[in-house]
């Protein structure tokens, strides 16, 4: 393979920050392979931003990223770093990067990670690009995030399995999915599974009305399935289940899918999206560009200014809410 460095950037660091999401390894692989193709050295920073503070680096080669595209989690591991939230911590991270000869940074993570990358570049000039890596799909400016498709399909498979038991035993089941502040997983998994109700944090839950509607459905359908985002304003699925019993006398069962949604082999869509954004990020850095989040909109890659990605809230697609009316 011919290697030619056509860039003022000679060394890039890549890290994964915050909660892990399936497809992060595919993104790491894409960064390394494209970086080497352009004659750029790529090193991995372990434990997210914490690794920048502790100089925890590892060289990344074609061999070190071989056979990782199908793996969940992150070979670089991830964490949340309180010290990096402070200006002094970011200044220390920048000085460590300069001492290592790092010219630019690629961060794979969610909202908090985007905020950190934005502040690092703003305060120190360290050129940074963020790849949206979060199962919640709640990053401003991008229609999709690395790991979302896998998390939805994991939740969907689980809901389908629970439905089998609910039908066999004629029971009411609540299934709690991740999404403390964002109901995207609940909406997609709920609609795709044909759940009777979907409860999300963006819409206040009228608990009395919900309990009465479930009671009416239970009289004729015998089986009722409710998908609940963990961030519901009334509480989690257990609390709603308890309220249902107190208000109607109906007993229900609760399954909390928890962190199982973060793990597992990423879907083809997550692998493809992770690779495409990684390659584009390396190319941009090689051409002297940065300060963006590499997302997708209308099936095309888009570059969102980091300031917007870090500080604006992604609104719920209200067209999806109309689909919920079909559920019961």
N, C-alpha and C positions, 0 to 999 in steps of 0.2 A: 504494500500500500504506500503510495506516494504521500509524504507529509510535507506541508508547506505552511509556515507561519506567516499569514498575510495580515497580521494584527499587531497592534501595540500592546495587546493583552497577551501575556506569556504564561500566566498562572491563575487558575480559577479554583476557588474552594466551593464545595457543595455541601449542604447540610439539610437535615430533616428536623423540623421543629414542631412542638406541640403534640397533639394526639396523632397516632399513626393512622395511615389509611392505605388500603390495598392499591398498589400501583406506584408507590414511592420508589420501590426498587427499579421498576421499569424506567422511571424518570432519572434516577441516578445513572443507570446504564446508558440512557440516551445522552446525558451530559458528558459522560466519560468518552464514549465512542465518537461523538461529534467533536469534542474538544481535541482528542488525539488526531482526528482527521485533519483538523485545522492547525496542528502543530502546537497546541496549547496544553501545558501540563495541568492535570486535574488532581486535586487532593480532596479527600473526604474529611469532614469535621465531625467527630463523634459527639453524641449527646447534645445535638442542636447548638444553640447559642452558647451553652455552657462550655462546649468544646473550644469556642473562640477565646474564651476567658482563660481556659486552662491549657491552651496549646495542645489539644488532643486531636492530632491529625494523623491521617494514614494515606499513603500514596495510592492512587487508583489507576489500574491498568486494564487493558482488555481482558486479561485473565481474571482479575479480581471481580469483574462484573459479569463474567461468563456464567450462564445458567442461573441468573437471578430474576429474569423478567417475569417469571411465573410465581415468585414468592411474595407473600404478604409481609407486613411489617416493614422494617428498614434495616439493611445491613449496617447502616451507620448509627443505629439506635436514635432515640429521640428523647426530649425532655422539655420541661418548662423552666426557664431560668429567671429568677427574681432579680438577680444582680444586673442582668442586661436591661431591665426596665428603667434603670437609672442612668443619667448621662455619664457618670463616672465609669459605669460598667461598659457602656458602648465605646467610650474613649479608650479604655483598656483593650477591648476587643479589636479596635482599629489598629492600635499600636502593635498588637500581636500579629495581626494580618500583615502589616508592613514589614515586620521583622522576618516573617516567613516568605516574603516576596509575593504575597497574594495581591493581584491587581483588581479582582472582581469577585463577587459572591453570588451564588445561586441558592436561593432558599426555597425549600419545598415545605409548605405548611399552610395554615389557615389565617384567620383574622389577626390573631396576636402576632403571628410570625410576620405578616405583612406590615404591621405597625412597627415592629422591631427593625425590619429592613429599611423602611421609609425613614425612620429616625436616624439610623446609622448613616445612610447616604446623606441626609440633610445636614447632619452635624459634622461629619468627617469627610464627606466626598467619596466614600467607598462606593463604587459603582455596583448596584445590586439589581437583580431581577428575581421575582417571586413566581413560582409555579404553584397554582392553587391546589393544595393537598389537604382535603378534609372531607369526611363522609357526609357532613351536613349540607354541603353545596350552598353555603351562605355567604360567599365572597362577592363583594360588589364588582360588577363589570363583566363577569363571566357567567355564561349559562350553565357551565358544567365545572365540576371539580374532580380531581383525581381521587378515586375511591368511592364516589357517590353511587355509581352504577353497581359496583360490587356489593355495597352495603344494602342497597334496595333489593337486589336479587337474593341476598342472604336472608333478609327479613321476609321477602315474599315466599321463599321456600319454607320458612318456619311457619308462617301464617297458614299456608296450604296444608301443612302437616297437622297443625292444631285444628284446622277445620274438620279434618277426618275424625278426630276424637270428639269434637263438639257435635258433629252430626250423629256419630254412633251413640253418644250418651245423651243427646238432646240437652245440651248445656249452653249457658251463656259464658262466653270467653272474652276477657280483655287481654290484648297483646300489647305490651309496652315496647316501643322502639326508641332509639336514640334521637335526640333533637331537643335539647333543653330550651333553646331560644328559636328554633327553626323547625317547622313541620314538614320539610320536604320529603324526608324518608317516610313519614307516616302517610302523606298524601299519595306518593307514588306506590308504596306497598299496599296501602288500603284500597286504592282504586284498582290496581292490577289483580288483587286477590278477591275483589268483590265483597269486601267487608261491609257490614251493615252501617257502621258509623266510623268516622275518623275524627279524632280529637287532636287539635293542634294549638300551640301557644299563641299563634297570631290572631285567633278568634276566641273571645271570651266564651267559656262554657256555661251555658244555662243548665245547671245541674238538675234542677227540678224537671225541666222540659225533657232533658235527655233521659232521665230515669223513667218518666211516664211513657216516652216513645219506646224505650226498650221493653217496658212491661207490656205494651200493646203488641209489639212484634212477637214477644215470647208466647203470647196466647195463641198465635196462629202458625208461627214458623218453628217454634220449639227450639230452634238453634239461632243464637244471635252472636255475631262476631264484631268486636269493637277494637280498632287499632288506635292506640293512644301514644302521642308523642310525650316523652318524659318531662317536657317543660310546660305541660298544661297548667293554666293559671290556678285551677282548683287543686292541683296536686298530681300525684302519679296514679297509675292504674289501680293500685291497691286502695287508695283513698276513694276513688270513684266507685270501685266495687263495693266498698263499705257503705258509701252513701246510697247506692242502689238497694242494698239490703235494708238499711234503716228506713228508707222512704217507701219501699214496695214489698219488702219481705222476700225478694228474689235472691237466691244464692247464685254466685257466679265464681268463675275460676280465673286466675291471673297468671300470665306467663310474661316474665321480663327477659327480653332477649339480650340485653346488656352488651358487653364488649365482644360477644361473638360476631357482631356486625362489623367490627373493625378488622377482623382477621380473615384468613383464607386467601386463596389464589385469586388475583384480580381478573375481572372479565376482559374480553378482547377490547371492549370499548375503553376501559380504563388504561389498559396497556398502550393502546394506540394513542389516546389523548396525552398520556404521560410522555411518550416518546416524541410526539410531534411538538409539544411545548418545550421539551428539553432541548431538542435540536434548534428550534427557533431562538431560544434564550442564548445558547452558545453563539449562534451566528450574530445576534444583535450585539453581544459583548465584544465579539471579534471586530465588529464594525464601529466600535466606540459608543454604542447605544446602551442605555440602562435606565434605571429608575422607573421600571414598569412591572406590572403583573401580566403574565402571558396567559390570556384566557381564550375563550371561544364564544362567538355569537353568530347566529345564523350560519352555522356550519363552517365558519372561517375563523382563523386565529385573529385575535385582537390584542392590542397592547394598551393596557389601562394604566394611566399614571399612578404611581404608588401612593401618592397623596390621596387620591380618590379611593383607591382600593382599600387603603388603611383606615380611612376616616368616614367613609360613607356606608350606610347600611343597605344591604340588598333587600329590596321589597319582595313580598310574596307575589307570585304570578297569579293574579286573581282569575285568570281564565281557567286555571286548574280547579278553583273552588266550585265551578259549575258542574264539574264531573262528580263532585261529592253528592250532588242532589240525586244522582242515579243510583246511589248505594242502597237506599231503603224505600 
